Amino acid sequence: MKNNFDVIIIGGGAAGLMCAAYLCSKNKSLDVCLIERNSRVGKKILVTGNGRCNLENLDISVEDYYSDDNSKLKSILTDYDTDSVLSFFEQNLGMHTDSLDNLVYPITFKATTVLDCLRFYTENITTITEQVVSINKFDEKYQVLVKSGQFTANSLVLAVGGAAAPYTGSDGSLFPVIKKLAGKDSFTKILPALVPFKTSDSDIKALSGNRFKCTVTINNHTEQGEMLFTDYGVSGIVVMQLSRFYYESVEKGIKSVDVLIDLLPKYSLEEKKEIVSNLISSFPDRSSTLALTGLINRQLAEVVVKRSGNNPTSIANTLHNFKLTVTGTLGFDNAQVTRGGLKLTALNDNLELLNSSKCYACGELLNVDGPCGGYNLHWAWASAMKVADSIIKDSL
């Protein structure tokens, strides 16, 4: 096997594959090598969107993301918007899409379609499925060491992912190696994001396994959707969307944060009071718990009444503002993305490391994260396209 290339891309996930595909589309003469630690590329792509791969969102703006450099982020999102990404997938990779509201999926609604289109388009590049041991720079070339040998390139792309869902291969193990290239202050603190909450409320264990369509509020940020009660706390997309705002409190030194849940968002507080009062008065021979079973399930009714007593107004208030105290989140094993990472301020406008010329970074490795709904995959595609264009420009 040859060991000298124009470009080496470390990481065969969404960002790494897109960077390789985009490079191939722009300059087929470039000698590109992709190094992936798993036995096959794209493992994390296959589990996104519950296997359907929500690859894009039709309504993306810089305000949707958390980052340390919104100016740089905005520039990339502007230059590589949703239309640019979808156009590349269709015109270059031959993949068509469909949408549900603002969520964009492959027309087959199968993640394998996205991976196959990327994989088939890049099948002629050299792909090495081994773990990277070290990265060094010598005589203006990057030397990447894997178990079977050493490979060199003029340009290096770091697309190693974050630390979320380590079973897919991105576990943060290369972060110390990357810090040596980027500088000791180049990383922000790494935290799990889009992740379930742990709470100190022991009474909700009786609700474990129950799902409710509700409205959840934390730090004045509100989301509506389906929430799942668990043994440790609460989960579901509506909760995961709010985990980023929980960390805002953590960063301020606040150890526990109250979450308010409207368990019946269909009704206003005054309507809840009237409904609860009518139910209890209509069934005087029943306990308050049993009187409520036509409105909420019995397990929830027992918890609500225990918190509220038999007073209809108190019960309605509890249904309207069911309080949980969040004491933490689950870890990276249960997170969809990583909060934190390599700072955008450690890179120039071309996503090239300030401390290491011709070394670029893209995807989840960078300190950029957004909500569920295609935002994080859009960042992977957009940042990879930016890096590829930067390499092409630099090689002219």
N, C-alpha and C positions, 0 to 999 in steps of 0.2 A: 504494500500500500504506500502511495506517495505520502510525504509528510510536510510539504510546503504549499501554502495556499495564499490567495489574495485576501480572503476573509475567513475567519473562524467565528462561528456563532455558537456560544455555549448556552444550551437550553433549547429543547425541542417542543416547547409548549406553544401557546397561541402567538406570543410575541416573536419567538424564535422562528417559527414556521412562516409567519407573515413576512418577517424580515428577509428570509431566504427566498420566498416566492417573489417578493417585490424586487429584490436584487436581480433575480433571474429574468423578470419581465423587462427590466431596464437595460440590462447588459448581460447577455447570455455567455459572453466570453469570460466573465469573471469566474475564477476558480474558488468555489465556496465549499466550506466544510462545516457541517452541523454536528455538534457533540451533545448527546442526550444520555443522561445517566440510566434511564429505564431501558428495557429491552426493546420498547417501541416508542415512537414519538406520539405526542398529543394525548397522553393519558388523562390530563385534567380537562381537556376539551370535551371528552366523552361523558363526563359527569355533570357538566354545566346544564342549567335549565332542566334538571331532572331527566337528563339524557336527550333533551330536545334542542339544546344549545340556543339560548336567547342571545344571539350574537351582536345585536345592535338595538339602539333606541332612537326613535324618530324625533325626540325632543331633548337634545343634549346641550348644556351650557356649562361654563366654568363654575357657576354657582352650585352645580350638582356635586362637585368634588371637594375633597380635603387635600391640601398640598401646602408646601412651604414657599412656593413661588407661583402665584396665580397668573402673573404676567406671562411667564414662559409657558405655563399650562394653556392659557387662553390662545396664545399664538399657535400652538400645535393643534388644538381643537378646531381652530378657525381654518388652518391650512389643510387639515385632514378631517373633514366633517363626515357625517353619516353617509351622505351621498357619495363622497369619494370612496369610502370603504366598500359600500354596496356595489358601486360601479366596478371596482377592481374585482370583487368576487364574481360578478356576472360576466364582465367582458374578458377577463383574463383567465379565471378559473372555471368558468362555465356553470357557476352555481346560481340558481334562482332562489328568491326568498318570498316569504309571505309574512303578514303582520297581523297581530291581534292588538287592537288599540295602538299604542306606540311601540310595542315589543316586536322585534323582527326575528324571525326564525328561518332556517333553511326551508324551502318549499315542501320538503319531505317531513319536516318536524322531527328529524333525527340528527343527533350530534355527529353520527358517523359520516354524514354527508359533508359536513364542514371539514372534518379531518381528512376524509378521502380526497376532497378537491385540493387541499393544501399539500397533502402527501404526494399525490400523483403529479402535481405541477413541479414538485421539487425532487422527483425520483432520480434525476440524473446527477444530483450533487452528491458529494461524499458524505455519508452519514456514519458516525461512530457512536455506538451505544455502550459507553463506559463512563464511570465517574471521574470527573476532573480531580486531580491530586494537587496540582499547583499551577500558578500562572506567573510568568516572569517576562521581563522585557530586556532584550539584549541586542545591541546594534540596530536599534529602531525597529526590531521585529518582536512580536509576541510569541512566547514559547508556552505552549499548553501541554502539561504532562498528564497522561492517563496511564493506567496500569500496563497497557501493551506497548507504550512508547511515547515519543514526544512529537508534537506537531507545531509548525510555525506559520505565521501569517503577518502580512503588512498591517491589517486592521483586525480588531477584535470587537465582537458584540457580546455584551453581557445581557442575556435574556433568561436568567436563572430562576425567575419567579420569586415569590415571597416565602413565607413560612407556614401559610395556611394549607390545610389538607395535605399534610406531609406524606400520606399514603400514595399520593399521585406523583411524588418525586421531588417537589419543591419544599425543602425543609429548612432553608436558611444556612445550610452547612458551608456554603461558599462565601458567606458574608465576611468572615475574617480575612479571607484571601482578597476579596474585593476592596476591603478597607485599606489594605496595604497599597493598592493602586490609587485609590481615591483620596486618601488622607484620613487621619484619625477622627476628625470631627465631621466626617462626610455622611454619617448615618444618624437618623432620628431613632427614638425608642421604638422597638417592634412590638406591636400588640395585635391580638386577633380581632378582626372586624367582621361585620355581618354574622353575628354570633349570638346564641341564646343567653338569657340572663339567669343568674343564680339569685335567689332571694332568701331572706331570713324568716319568711312567713310560713310557719310549719302547718298552718291549717289548710293550705292549698294542696297538700299531698293527697287529700281525699279526692281532689279534682284531677289527678294525674290521668292523662289520656283523653281528657275532654277538650274539644275544639269549640271555639266561639268566634263569631264574627263580631268584632268590637272596635272601639277607637282607643288607642293608647297614646298617652302624653307623657313626655319626659323633658324637663328643662324648657317648657313652652314649645316643644316640637311635637307635632301630632301626626300619627299615621293610622289609617283604617284598613282592616283586613282580618284574616283569620289568625287567631292566637291559639296555641296549644299549651295547656297546663302540664307540667311534668313533676317528677319527684324532687327535682332540684330547683325548679322555678318556672319560667315560661319560655316558649320558643315560637317559631312561626315567622314568616316573612315580615309581618307587621312589627315584631320585636327586633328582628335582625336589622331592619332599616334604622332603628333608633339607637343601636349600639354605639354608633359613632358619637352621638350626643351624650351618651353616658360617659364616654372617655373625656369629654370636655370637663366634666366635673372631677374626674380622677386626676386630670392634669392640674387642677386647682387645689388638689390635696383633700378633696371631699371623698370620704371612704364609702358612704352609702347614699343612695339617691332614691327618692320616692317616685314611683310610677303610678299614674292614675289611669284606670281603665273604665271606660263606659261600656258596660256589658250589654246594654240595649240601646245602641246609637240610633235606632229607628225612632225612638221617642225622646222628647225633651224631658227635662227634669220635672216640670209641672205635669206633663202627661204621665210620667212614671208614678208620681205621687197619686194621681187620680186612679190609675189602673190598679196599683197595689192596694189602695184603700178599698176600692170596689170589690176586689177579689177576696180580701179578708172579711169584709162585711157580708159578702154573698154566701160564704161558707162558714158560719159561726161555729159549727160543730167540728171543724177541722183545725188542726194546728196551723200556724202561719206558714210553716214549711210546706205542708200539703196543699194549702190554699194557693201557693205560688206555682205549683207544678204544671199548670197550663201556660205559664209565662216563661219559666226557666226550668231546667231539669232538676230533679230532686237533690242530687249531690250538690249542685251550686246553691240551691235554695237553703240547704242545711247550713252551709258556710256563711251565706249572707245573713240569715236570721241569727246565727250565733254571734256574728259581728254586730248586728243591729238591735237585737231584742225583737219584741213583737210590735214595735211602733211602726205603722205604715210609712210615715215620713222618713224615719231613720232607714228603713229598708230601701225606700226609693233613692235616698241619698247614697247608700252603699252601692246600689246597682249603677248609679250615675258616676260615682267616683270610688271605684273599688281600688283600694290602695295596696301596693306592694312595695317593699323596700328592697331595692337591688343592692346586693353586696359584692357583686362581681359578675364575671362572664365565664362561660366554658372556655377551654383552651383552643389552641390552633387546630387540634384534631377535628373540632366541630365548627371551625370558622370557614367562611367562603373566600375571604380575601385577607390581606395583611394591611394593617394600618401602620404607617411609618416605612422606613427603608432608606435607600440612597437618596439624599436630598437633591432636588432639582437645582439648588444653588451650588452644588458641587460639579455641575455640568454647564457647558456653554449652551448657546441657543441651538446648536446642532445635536444636542444630547451627547456631547463628547466630554469625557472627564477633563476637568481643568488641570489635573495633575498628571494626566497620561494621554498624550496626543494619540489620535487614531484608535482610542478605546472608547466605545460607545455603550450606552445602557438604555434599555427599554422595558416596558411591561410592568409587572407587579413588583419587581425589584425596586422600582422608584417609589418615592414618597408621594403617591397619588392613589386615592381610593374613593370610590363612589358608591351609590346605593345599588340595590338589586335592580335588575331590569335591563341588562345589556351595557350598562355604563362602564363597568370594569373591563369587559372584553373590548369595548370601543377604545379604551385607553391602550390596551395591548396592541390592537391593530394600528391605531394612529401613531403611537410612539415608534412602533417598528417601521412603519412607512417613512417616518421622519428620519430615522437612523439610516435606512437604506438610501434615501435620497442624499443624505449627508455624505455617505461613503462614495456614492456615484460622483457627486460634485467634487469630492476631494481627489478622486482618481483621474479626473480629466486633465 
